[in-house]
Amino acid sequence: MRIPFNKPSLQGHEIDYVLAAIHNGHISGDGAFSRRCHTLLEEIIGCPKALLTTSCTDALEMASILLDLKQGDEVIVPSYTFVSTVNAPVLRGARPVFADVRDDTLNIDERLLESLITPRTRAIFVVHYAGVACDMHAIGELASAHGLPVVEDNAHGLFGTYQGRNLGTFGALATQSFHETKNISCGEGGALLINDLRLIERAEIIREKGTNRSQFFRGQTDKYSWLDIGSSFVPSDMLAGFLLGQLEARAQIQARRHAIWSRYQAQLTALSDRHGIGLPYVPADCEHPAHCFYLMLRSTEQRQQLIDHLKAEGILAVFHYLPLHLSVMGQRFGGHAGQCPVTERVSGCLLRLPFYNSLSEAEQGEVIAAIHTFFEGD
């Protein structure tokens, strides 16, 4: 495609840092660049502890281990999310209880949560879709009333805020993604954010194959041994170097992405009003991080027609999540048609437009012009 949906790009010292990691003689995990990323993420987000992981999926799996989820437990999750959000607790034996999403933000509908809580509920997993915050005030109050931890899947939400507070700081645990489609990327990578201080020490152990290896390298013990379950969740220091280069360039990255997001909004709003096409909604008490931009078409058929039209122009636009409750696995946990009607509708109508850090004004102009042509002709 002339204009792809996503394209990775260099923003600063990424290559310099990768080479430096090699020359330093430390390309495995938790080297100098990993430590610098941990510190910088803690400063940017305002969380007590950040630990790099090989993916957001791994961070979610760590969170599920830290919460001691087990067979017979239930966790509430949105049906409209990536499969990793639900796979993590399922791997521990927990049963997902699917919640529908709001039709404005596409976030978990906080008004439905009370009815989904049972004596077996052990946690609520929320996803800040497109980096727009869930109603964390209502969710936090409900979770506290029932003694339930909240896990924020903040894969889309780095730099987003809710009521002036950074996303990733509301739950006992939160996760980040640095996949190549994210604002800040190292190709494949993630982070676990720990806001409950009681979980920090065990998180370090789980992340290091169930050993106290981190404490050993800090000189806090004269040897390390197997203490708990765990796995190899630590990314290479070369990836951390690449990530650090991107994090250091966050101001220019975010400025560019907000310019792209705002141009889409400004040049598609009138068309949206005329043709009944939905655009992203951002509540007044939220600041979004310009993660993605989407159209909500009137039907699945119209969406496919627009995809085909854009493809003929050399432009790749893509749909997003399929309803998890209707998947093969979701049905094994009791999912059925009509259970999450908003999810079922928006999943068939949402179309994401090309959005990446190096998207030029000319390229974006072509995308916008092609959309106008589809709806209104030449």
N, C-alpha and C positions, 0 to 999 in steps of 0.2 A: 504493500500500500504506500502511496506517496505520503499520506498523512496517517500514521499509525495511531492506535488508541493510546499507546504509551511508548516512550523512548527514554532509556537511561542517559544521563549526561554527567559530565564532570563539572564541579562548581568551584573547586579550590585546590587544596593540597592532597587530594585523595591518592594519586599515584605516588607522590613524594613520600607519603606516610607508609604506603604498602612497601615501597622499596626500603624505607628506613627500618621497618619491622624485619625484613630479610637481612639487612646489614647488621642489625642489632643481634642477630642470632637467636631470636625468639619469635617464631611464627605460630606456636601453639597458643592456647588460651591464656587469658589473664596476665598478659604482658603489660608493658608501659602504655600502649594505646588503649587497651581495655580499661585500665584504671582511669585514664583520662576521660574516656567516655562515661564511665560510671559517675565520676565527679561532675562532669558537665551536665549529664541528664538530671542528676539530683538538684543542681542549681537551676536549670531551666524549668523543671516541672515543680520542684518544691516538695519532693518526697524524701523520706528519711534514707531510703536505700534503693538503688537501681542496680540490677545485675543483668549484663548482656546474656542473651541466649542465642541459640542457632536459628530460632524462628519465634514468631508470636505463638505458633502452635505449641512449641516446647514450653514457653512461658505459661500458657494456659494449663498444660499438663503438670507443671510444677505447682501451680496454684491449687489444682485439684488434689495433689498429694499433700500439700500443706494444710488443706482443710480436712484431711483425713476422710475424704469421701469413700464410701464402701458400698457393698452390695445391699440393696434395700433402701438406700437413701434416695431422695428426690432433689433435683435442682431445677429451678425455673429458668428457662432460656427463651429468647425470642426465636420464632420460627424463621424470621427473615434475617439470616446471618450466614457467615461462612461456616462450613462444616466443622472447623477446628473448635469453635466455641462450644459445640455440643459433644464432639468426640472426646474432649479432655475429661469431663466427668464420667462419660460412659466407659472409658478405659478403666476407671476405678470401680466400676460396677454400679454406678448411680443411674437412676432412671430420669431421663429428661422430661420435664413437663413444659410443653410448648405454649408460649404466650403470643398473642397477636400483637401487631404494632399499631401505632397511631397513623392516621392517614395524612398527617401534615409533615411531621419530622421523620417518619418511618422508624422511629425508635420504639422499644418495648412500651406497651400501653400501661402506664402505672396504675390506671383505674381498674385494671383487671387482676392485679397481682393478689389482692386480698383473697379473692375467690379461688386462687390456685394453691394457696398455702395449706398444707396438711401436717399432721404430726410427724411425717417423714421428711418434710422439707428441711434441707441443710444449708442451702445457699441460693442466692439470686445472681445470675450472670446477666449483665446488661451490655449492650453494644451502642456506642455513640455513632450512629450511622452518618456517613459523610463528614464526620467530625463535629456534627451538631449534637449538643449535649442532651441526654435523657433528662427527665425531670428528677434530678438527684435529690431535691428537697423532699418530695413526696416519697421517693423510693427509700431514701435514708431513714425517714421517720417510720415507715412501715417495717423496714428491716430491723430497726432498733426495737420496735415494739414486740417483734417476734424473736428477737435474739439471733437474727440471721446475718451472716457475713455477706457482703456484696463484692463481687469481682467485676471490675470494669474491663471489658474488652475494648481497649482504646487504640485498636489498630489504625483507625482512620483519624484519630483525634489529637495527635501531638500538636501543641500550640493552641488547641481549642480551650474555651473557658465557659463556665456556667456561673452566673452571678459573680463574676470577677475572679473566680477561683479556677485554677488549671484543672483540666480533665486529667484523670489518673491519680488524683489525690483524694477522691471521695470513698472509694472502696477500701476494705482491708488490704486488698491486692488489686493490681491493675497490670495490664499487659500492653506492650507496644509492638508494632511491626515495622521492620526496615526492609521489607520486600521491595523489589524494583518498581512496583507501582505506587509506592508511598512517597510523600513529600520529601522525606529524608531516607536515603536508601544505601544499603551495601550489597544489594543483590538478593541475598537471603540473610535474614537476621531478625532479632527481636530483643525484648527486654522485659524482665519482671520488675514491677515497681511495688515496693513493700511499704505500706503505711502503718501496719500493725507491728510495732517494735518487737513484740513477742515472737514474731515469725522470722526475724532476720537470721538468727544463728542457724536455725534448721534449714532455711532456704539455701544458705551457703553449702550446707552438707548435702542436701538433695541434689544440688546443681553439680557437685563434684563426686558423682557416683555413690553417694551415701557415705562419704568419708569426710574427715575434718582436715582435708588437704589445704584448704584456704588458710585455716588457722596455723597450720604447720609452716606455710611459706611466709606468714607474718611473724613467725617466731614465738607464737603463743603456746606451742607444744613442741616437744622434742621428737615426736614421730606422729604419723597419722595412720588411722585405721578405719575399718568399716563400722559405722555407727547406726546407719539407717538405710532405708531403701533410697534409691536415686538412679540417676542415669548421667550420660555425658551430654550435658546441656550447654557446654562452654564453647563459644565460637573461636575461630582462629584470630590471632592478633593482627593478621593482615586484613581481615574483614573489619576489625575494630579500627584499624588505621584508616581504611576507606571511609568508614562511618564517621570518624572524627572529622575528616575533611569536609564532609557534608554538614555535620552539626555546626562547625565553625562558620560555614557559609549560610546559616539559616536565615539571616536577615535578608540577603539578596534573593534566596530561594522563595521565601514567603512573600516578599514584595512582588516578585514576578507572578507567583501563583494567584495572589489576590487580584492582580491586574487582569489575568486571564479570566478568573471567575467573574469579576465585575463587568468585563466586556461581554461575556456570554449573557449575563443577566440584562445589561442595558440594551443589547441589540436583539434580544429574543422576547422581552417582556410584552411588547405591543402585539407581536405575532401570537404569543401565548394567550393573551386576552381575546384576540379575534377568533382563535380556533379551539379554545378550550383545552389548551395543552398546559400541564402542570410544570412548574419550575421549583427548584429547591426552596424550602421554607426555613427561615432562621428566626426563632423567637427572639424577642427584644432582650432577654436576659442572657443570651448566648453570643459568643464570638466564635465563628467557625474558622478553621485553618485552611480553607480553600483546598480541600483534598480532592473533590471531584465536582463535576457539574452534570446534571441529568435532565432529561425531559420525561414527563409522565404522559404518554400517549393515551388516546381514547380506547384503544383495543390492542390485542396482540397482533391482529392482522395489520393494523396501521403501523405498528412498530416494525414489523418485518418489512413492510413496503418502504419505510424510511431507511432501514438498514440497507436494503438492496439499492435504493437510490444513492445513498452516500457511497456505497461500495463501487458503484458504476463511475463515481467521480474520484475514485482512488482514496476514499476516506473510510477508516474503520471505526465504527461505533458499535458498542457491545451492550448486551443486557447484563443483569447481575444475578443475584441469588435466586435459586429455586426454593420453594417452600420446603423446609426440612421435615415438617410433619407429614408431608405427602410422599416423601422419599421412601425407598424400600426399607431402609433402617427405621425411619420415622414411624412407618406403619407398624413395625414390629413393637414399637413402644406405645401403640394405641392411636397414632395419628390418623385422621380421617378427613375427607373432604368436608368443608364447611366449618371446620374447627377454628380456623384463623382466617376469616373472610377478607380482611384488609390485606394480609400477606398474600393470599391467593390472587387478589386483584392486581396489586402493584407489581408483583413478580412478573406478570404477563405484559405489563405496560411500560415499565421503566427502561430507558435507554441512556447509557452513559456516553458522553461526547469525548473526543480526544482531549487529553489533559496531561501535560507533562512540562517539566521545568523549562525545556528549551523550545516549546511550542512558540513559533514566531507569530507576529501580528498578521503577516501575510497568510500563513497557514490557517490561523484561526479565522481570518476573514473568509477564506474559502469554505470552511466548515459552515459558518453562519450563512453565507450566500447560498450554499447548497440546501440548507434547511429552508430558507425563504423560498427558494425555487420549488421545492417539494410541495409546500403548502399553498403558494400563491402564484406559481409560474414565473416566467421570465419578466 
